[in-house]
């Protein structure tokens, strides 16, 4: 697996104030690198169940009921913030 630097995603954490910084980074890594929970766990050298628990907590905080909806919600929120930034100029 190619190396992925988690710090690439830390700036996106500001779009998810209800998540911890680590949850925001993990969610963004899952969504924007198209990683599975198992791949993220391997990359971060943590147990897959730890990632699953973190993602379950993130789902609750963001008010979504599945990983599919979590991915959609994350993409929509990031795109919304980008659009606001562009049209604010």
C-alpha positions as CSV (number, residue, x, y, z in Angstrom):
1,X,0.0,0.0,0.0
2,X,1.3,3.4,-0.9
3,X,2.2,5.7,2.0
4,X,-0.4,8.2,3.0
5,X,0.5,11.1,5.3
6,X,-2.4,11.7,7.7
7,X,-1.3,15.3,8.1
8,X,-2.6,15.9,4.6
9,X,-6.1,15.7,6.0
10,X,-5.7,17.6,9.2
11,X,-6.8,20.9,7.6
12,X,-10.1,19.3,6.7
13,X,-10.8,18.7,10.4
14,X,-12.1,22.3,10.7
15,X,-15.1,21.3,8.6
16,X,-16.0,18.7,11.3
17,X,-16.0,20.5,14.6
18,X,-18.1,17.8,16.2
19,X,-15.4,15.2,15.6
20,X,-12.2,14.8,17.4
21,X,-9.1,15.7,15.3
22,X,-8.2,12.0,15.0
23,X,-11.8,11.1,13.9
24,X,-11.8,13.8,11.3
25,X,-8.5,12.7,9.9
26,X,-9.6,9.0,9.8
27,X,-12.9,9.9,8.2
28,X,-11.2,12.0,5.5
29,X,-8.6,9.3,4.9
30,X,-11.3,6.7,4.4
31,X,-13.3,8.9,2.1
32,X,-10.7,10.7,0.0
33,X,-8.2,7.8,-0.3
34,X,-11.0,5.2,-0.8
35,X,-9.6,3.1,2.0
36,X,-11.4,0.3,3.8
37,X,-11.5,0.2,7.6
38,X,-8.9,-2.7,7.4
39,X,-6.6,-0.7,5.2
40,X,-6.8,2.3,7.4
41,X,-6.1,0.2,10.5
42,X,-3.1,-1.4,8.8
43,X,-1.8,2.0,7.7
44,X,-2.2,3.5,11.2
45,X,-0.9,0.3,12.8
46,X,-4.0,0.0,15.0
47,X,-6.6,-2.7,15.3
48,X,-9.5,-2.7,12.8
49,X,-12.0,-2.8,15.7
50,X,-10.5,0.5,17.0
51,X,-11.2,2.1,13.6
52,X,-14.7,0.6,13.5
53,X,-15.4,2.0,17.0
54,X,-14.1,5.4,16.0
55,X,-16.1,5.5,12.8
56,X,-19.3,4.4,14.7
57,X,-18.8,7.3,17.0
58,X,-18.2,9.6,14.1
59,X,-21.4,8.4,12.4
60,X,-23.4,9.2,15.6
61,X,-21.8,12.6,15.9
62,X,-22.6,13.4,12.3
63,X,-26.1,12.0,12.5
64,X,-25.7,9.3,9.8
65,X,-26.5,5.6,10.1
66,X,-24.0,3.9,7.8
67,X,-20.5,4.1,6.3
68,X,-22.1,4.9,2.9
69,X,-24.0,7.8,4.3
70,X,-20.9,8.9,6.3
71,X,-18.9,9.0,3.0
72,X,-21.6,11.0,1.3
73,X,-22.0,13.4,4.2
74,X,-18.2,14.1,4.4
75,X,-17.9,14.7,0.7
76,X,-21.0,17.0,0.7
77,X,-19.7,19.0,3.7
78,X,-16.2,19.5,2.2
79,X,-17.7,20.5,-1.2
80,X,-20.0,23.0,0.5
81,X,-17.2,24.7,2.3
82,X,-15.1,24.9,-0.9
83,X,-18.1,26.4,-2.7
84,X,-18.6,29.0,0.1
85,X,-15.0,29.9,-0.1
86,X,-15.0,30.3,-3.9
87,X,-18.1,32.4,-4.0
88,X,-17.1,34.5,-1.1
89,X,-14.2,35.9,-3.0
